[in-house]
Amino acid sequence: MTIEDDCECNTVCPQYDHCICIYHHDEGYCDCTCGPLQILSERVAKRPSRSIINICVKGAELSAVAEFLSRYSEEELFIPAARAKTKITLEIKKTTLANVIEQVGLRIGLPG
C-alpha cells in the first residue's frame, strides 16, 4: 500500500477512540493526531483552500478538527459555539480543504 492508502485512522491510530489524519496530495505526506491532540508530525505548511487532500476523522470533537485544520489552512477558521463538542466522523478522498471545512460545519473568516 502507498502512504496515501495508509493515511487513515484505522491504520495509523487503531487503538484510539478519536483520530484525525490528513494526506496532502501536493507534498505526498500524511499527518495524524491520535487521541487527545497528540501530534505525530510537526511538518506544517499553510495551504490555500483549494489544496487537494484526503481526510479521515474518527470520533473527534469539532473543536479538535478545527484546531487541526487551522494548522494547514491559510484562512481563519471559526467554530459555531453550540457545535464545538459535536463528535465528527468522516472519510473523504481527493477533495479540497475548503470542502472539508464546509462539510464539518466550520466557517471561514478574514485573517487577523
N, C-alpha and C positions, 0 to 999 in steps of 0.2 A: 504494500500500500504506500501511496505517496504521503508526504506530510499533510497535504490538503485533505486526504481521506482520514488521516489520524486526528485531525484537529476538531474533535468533538468531545463533549463531556463524558460520555460513557467510555471512551478510550483513555483520555488524559486524567480524568478525575472520577473513576468509577465508585470509589468509596465515600464520596461526599454527597450530601443531600442538595447542595446548591453549588453551581458552577457556571462560569461564563467563558467561552472560547471564541476567539475571532481569528480567522485566517485572512491575511492580506494578500490579495492576488497580485498587486503591483510589486511587492517585495518577496512574495513567496515564503512567508513565515507565519507561524502560529503563536498566539499569545493567549494564555488562560489564567483564570483566577479560580481556585478551588476553595470551598469553604468560606469562612468569613474574611473575604478580601485578601487572601494570601496570594501575592503576586508571584507568578512563576517566571516572568520575563520583565526586564526593565527596558527593553527596546521599544522606545516610544517615539513616534513622529506624528505630528498633526497632519490630517488629510482633509481634502475637500469632500463635501457631502456626496459627490458623485463617484467616489472611490468604490471599487468593487470588492466585496468581502463575502465570506461565509461566516455565519454566526450560529452558535449553539448556546442556549441558555437553559439551565435546569434548576427550577425552584428558587431563583434569586429574586430578592425584592427589587422593585422598580428603582428605588434609590441607589442600590448597588449597581444595577445595569447602567443607570445614568452616570454614575461616577466612573465606571469602567469605560463607557463610550466617550466620555469627555476627555479621556487621555488621548483619543485619536481624532476627535472632531475639531475642525477649525472654528466651528460655530459654538456659541454659548448655548448650553442645554438647560432647560427648565423642567421641573417635575411638578405636575399638579399635586398639591399638598395632600388632598384626600386619597390619592393613589400611591403615595410614597412607599407603603409597606405591602402593596399588592405583589403577590408572587407571580413571576413570569417564567414560562417555559415555552421555548420555540426553537426551531432549527430551520434556517433559510440558507440556501446556497446561491452564489453568484447574484447577489443583489447589491444595491447601493447602500452606503452608510445612511443616507437620508431616508431611504425606505425603512430601514430598521428603526431609526429614531421615530419615525411616524407610526410604524406598526406597534411599537411598545407603548406609545402614548406620551412620548416626551414632546416638548415644544422647543423650537429653535428661536433664539432671540439675538439681539445685537450684542457683540462682544463689549466687555467693559461695563 
